[in-house]
């Protein structure tokens, strides 16, 4: 079937194929980490402006995210069945701080003396 020379050639061929595929996978991963390889042709997809700036897991079903689209910042509540736009504002504008009022002092009513 195989003599010693053919067996060595076959093993070297298989080993070289494995090394080539492994090298290709490493190169593609490196390009993907650097953002150079997105898996699509760049000419077919316009440059994106959306950017998720912050996420917060509210509970096991809902997540609150902040998305910037270049000019505005949107706070979105993501659920399992629906999404809700909580607020929007121009980028760079400070968030409105909630107005707090000092707590009212409560006094106990004075007991009336029986006459």
C-alpha positions as CSV (number, residue, x, y, z in Angstrom):
1,X,0.0,0.0,0.0
2,X,2.3,2.8,1.2
3,X,6.0,2.4,1.4
4,X,8.0,4.5,3.9
5,X,8.8,7.4,1.4
6,X,5.2,7.8,0.4
7,X,4.0,7.7,4.0
8,X,6.4,10.5,5.0
9,X,5.3,12.6,2.0
10,X,1.7,12.1,2.8
11,X,2.2,13.1,6.5
12,X,4.2,16.2,5.5
13,X,1.5,17.2,3.0
14,X,-1.2,16.9,5.7
15,X,0.9,18.7,8.2
16,X,1.6,21.6,5.8
17,X,-2.2,21.9,5.1
18,X,-3.0,22.1,8.8
19,X,-0.3,24.7,9.3
20,X,-1.6,26.8,6.4
21,X,-5.2,26.8,7.6
22,X,-4.1,27.6,11.1
23,X,-2.0,30.5,9.9
24,X,-4.9,31.8,7.9
25,X,-7.2,31.6,10.9
26,X,-4.7,33.5,13.0
27,X,-4.3,36.3,10.4
28,X,-8.1,36.7,10.0
29,X,-8.5,36.9,13.8
30,X,-5.8,39.5,14.1
31,X,-7.3,41.6,11.4
32,X,-10.7,41.3,13.0
33,X,-9.4,42.4,16.4
34,X,-7.8,45.5,14.7
35,X,-11.1,46.3,13.1
36,X,-9.8,45.9,9.6
37,X,-11.8,42.8,8.7
38,X,-15.6,43.0,9.2
39,X,-16.6,40.0,7.0
40,X,-18.3,42.3,4.5
41,X,-17.0,44.4,1.6
42,X,-16.4,48.0,2.7
43,X,-17.8,49.4,-0.5
44,X,-21.2,47.8,0.1
45,X,-21.7,49.2,3.6
46,X,-21.6,52.9,4.5
47,X,-19.4,53.9,7.5
48,X,-21.4,53.6,10.6
49,X,-22.0,56.4,13.1
50,X,-23.8,54.5,15.8
51,X,-21.9,53.8,18.9
52,X,-23.0,52.1,22.2
53,X,-21.3,54.1,24.9
54,X,-22.7,52.5,28.0
55,X,-24.9,49.5,29.0
56,X,-26.5,48.5,32.3
57,X,-28.3,45.2,33.0
58,X,-31.5,46.2,34.8
59,X,-32.6,42.7,35.6
60,X,-32.5,39.3,33.9
61,X,-34.9,40.4,31.1
62,X,-34.1,44.1,30.6
63,X,-31.0,46.1,29.6
64,X,-30.6,49.9,29.5
65,X,-28.2,51.2,26.8
66,X,-26.9,54.6,25.7
67,X,-26.4,55.0,22.0
68,X,-24.7,57.9,20.2
69,X,-25.5,58.6,16.6
70,X,-23.0,61.4,16.1
71,X,-25.3,64.3,17.0
72,X,-27.6,62.9,19.6
73,X,-27.5,60.5,22.5
74,X,-30.4,58.1,23.1
75,X,-31.2,56.1,26.2
76,X,-33.0,52.9,25.2
77,X,-34.5,50.2,27.4
78,X,-34.3,46.8,25.7
79,X,-36.7,44.1,26.8
80,X,-37.3,40.6,25.6
81,X,-40.3,41.6,23.4
82,X,-40.0,45.3,22.9
83,X,-37.7,48.3,23.0
84,X,-38.5,51.7,24.6
85,X,-36.8,55.0,23.9
86,X,-36.5,56.6,27.4
87,X,-34.8,59.9,26.4
88,X,-32.8,61.7,23.8
89,X,-30.5,64.8,24.0
90,X,-27.8,66.4,21.9
91,X,-24.3,65.1,22.5
92,X,-22.4,67.1,25.0
93,X,-25.4,68.5,26.8
94,X,-25.4,67.7,30.5
95,X,-28.1,65.5,31.8
96,X,-30.8,67.3,33.7
97,X,-30.3,66.6,37.4
98,X,-33.5,65.7,39.2
99,X,-34.7,68.5,41.4
100,X,-34.8,67.6,45.0
101,X,-36.7,69.4,47.7
102,X,-35.7,69.3,51.3
103,X,-37.8,67.1,53.5
104,X,-40.6,68.9,55.4
105,X,-40.3,68.9,59.1
106,X,-43.2,67.1,60.7
107,X,-44.4,68.1,64.1
108,X,-46.6,66.1,66.4
109,X,-49.9,67.8,67.1
110,X,-50.2,69.1,70.6
111,X,-52.6,67.2,72.8
112,X,-55.5,69.4,73.9
113,X,-56.1,69.6,77.6
114,X,-59.5,68.5,78.7
115,X,-61.3,71.3,80.5
